[in-house]
Amino acid sequence: GAGVSQSPSNKVTEKGKDVELRCDPISGHTALYWYRQSLGQGLEFLIYFQGNSAPDKSGLPSDRFSAERTGGSVSTLTIQRTQQEDSAVYLCASSHRYTGELFFGEGSRLTVL
Amino acid sequence: KQEVTQIPAALSVPEGENLVLNCSFTDSAIYNLQWFRQDPGKGLTSLLLIQSSQREQTSGRLNASLDKSSGRSTLYIAASQPGDSATYLCAVALFFAGTYKYIFGTGTRLKVLA
């Protein structure tokens, strides 16, 4: 597509439920990133996919968080047994292979009640 | 370890002023530097990308410069408008073994008063 697409834009869930957030990167971008941004805070790196290589999961805050990328394109971030501290905006980005320019989606705002 | 700092954290100016936002980084071995704008509750919008071999980039009323030797970049906004109110972030890209890693500053929150 023309830009990075994320869904849902807004998700309200109850504590303990599982949620899935989806990201569709720019066509042809082999690198995909997930970040988290809590209210009034900076960007927190979560996970990075590059082509068919093993993902860099070093930023995932706990084993309740996981992500996959199917067919080198769409990615899903899954949060199991959500906690209130998981409430944040989850941002997905993809980067141009040669220039390294980073493009972000509009984010998925997660609220855990 | 690469660290990126943005000063000031917040800035309030009257409409029409020219202003400069600052970004500092500790390690000059960067691949590129990118400036973003973030409106409340939204994602980041890319404004300007400066490759490590470049000194500046311009887009409309925006001009970004890069001085790798001193570890600094500035974003110059000419004739500011209320619509420029947003948080501005800079990020440096590191490139190693075929992968990019991005280090973000904490941003400058700009308010342009009508």
Contacts between the chains, C-beta under 8 A, distances in Angstrom:
chain1	res1	chain2	res2	distance
A	4	B	43	7.8
A	6	B	43	7.8
A	31	B	99	7.2
A	31	B	100	6.2
A	33	B	102	7.5
A	42	B	104	6.1
A	42	B	105	7.8
A	42	B	106	4.6
A	42	B	107	6.9
A	43	B	89	7.8
A	43	B	104	4.9
A	45	B	102	7.9
A	48	B	99	7.4
A	48	B	101	7.8
A	50	B	98	7.1
A	50	B	99	5.2
A	53	B	99	7.9
A	56	B	99	7.6
A	89	B	41	7.4
A	91	B	43	5.7
A	91	B	44	7.2
A	93	B	44	7.7
A	95	B	100	5.6
A	99	B	32	7.1
A	99	B	49	6.6
A	99	B	51	7.1
A	100	B	31	5.4
A	100	B	32	5.2
A	100	B	49	8.0
A	100	B	93	4.6
A	100	B	95	6.6
A	100	B	100	4.9
A	101	B	32	7.4
A	101	B	34	6.5
A	101	B	46	6.4
A	101	B	49	4.8
A	102	B	34	6.1
A	102	B	46	6.9
A	102	B	91	6.9
A	102	B	93	7.4
A	102	B	100	7.8
A	102	B	102	6.1
A	103	B	46	6.1
A	104	B	36	7.6
A	104	B	43	4.2
A	104	B	44	4.2
A	104	B	45	7.4
A	104	B	46	7.7
A	105	B	43	5.4
A	106	B	42	6.0
A	106	B	43	4.4
A	107	B	41	7.9
A	107	B	42	6.9
A	107	B	43	4.8
A	109	B	41	7.0
